[in-house]
Amino acid sequence: MQTIRINWRTGGRTVLAIIIGVTCLRVWLGPITITKPASAQIPDSGKQRFQILKEAKQTNQLLREIKQLLQSHTFKVHVTGTDKPGADN
């Protein structure tokens, strides 16, 4: 029966050569991706400005309606004190 001796230096060099080979292959081929890369959506600045103007016009219309309501009606307001004596404010 023959005994096979493994030279640790040769085995270590072989493992190191394999690791270096795999690393070179990975660098040459580039990263391996399993999932599809994400693609960013380019914002449409003109559409965003139009939307901001539309919302500003809606806000101004609501404020005009509130102003008209406050100017044309009489409201009774009852004010009660919320500060209690001895309360720390």
N, C-alpha and C positions, 0 to 999 in steps of 0.2 A: 504494500500500500504506500502510495506516495503522498507526501504532505505538501500542500501548496502554501508557500509562504508569500505573504503580501508585504511588500515594501511600503511602509507608511508614507515615505517621502514621495514615491511614485504615485500612490493612491491620492495623496493630498494634492499633488500637482495636477492629476487628472480631474479631480473635483474642481479645482481652481480654474482649469482651462475650460471646463464645461460652463461654469458660472460666468466667466468672461465672455465666452461665446454667446451665451443666451443674452447677456447684457448688450453686447454689440448688435445682436439681431434685433432686440427690442428698440434700440436707439435708431437703427437703420429703418425699421418698419414703422416706427412711430407708435403712439399709444394705441392699445387695443380697446375699443369701446364696444360695450354690449348694447347700450342704449343709444338712441338717436340723439345727436347733439342738439341742445336747445337753440332755438333761433329767436332773437329778440325782434319785437315789433317796432318798427320805426314810427315814432309819434307824428301825427299830422298836426303841425302847429297852427295851420289855418283853421282846421276844424275845431281845435281847442279854443282859439280866440273867438270863433263864431259862437261856440257854446257858452263861453264866459259872457259875451255880450248879450246873448239871449237870456241868461239867468239874471244879469244885471237889469235888463228891461223888465223882467217879471217882478223882481224885487222892488223896482221903482214904482211899478203899477200898484203893487200891494201897499206901499207906503202912501201913495196918492189917495187910495181908497180909505186908509186909516185916517189920514189928515182930513179928508172931506167929512168923514163920520164924526171926528172930534170937533170940527168947526160947526157942523150943522145941528148937533144935538146938545142937549143939556144933560149933564150927568150929576147925580148926587153921590158924593164921596164921603165916607165915614172913616175918619182916621182914629185908630186906637194906638195907644202907646205900647210899644213892645219892650221898652226898657223897664225893668223892675228895680225898685230901690235895693241897693246892696249887691246887684249883679255886677260881675267884673266884665267890663267891655273894653 
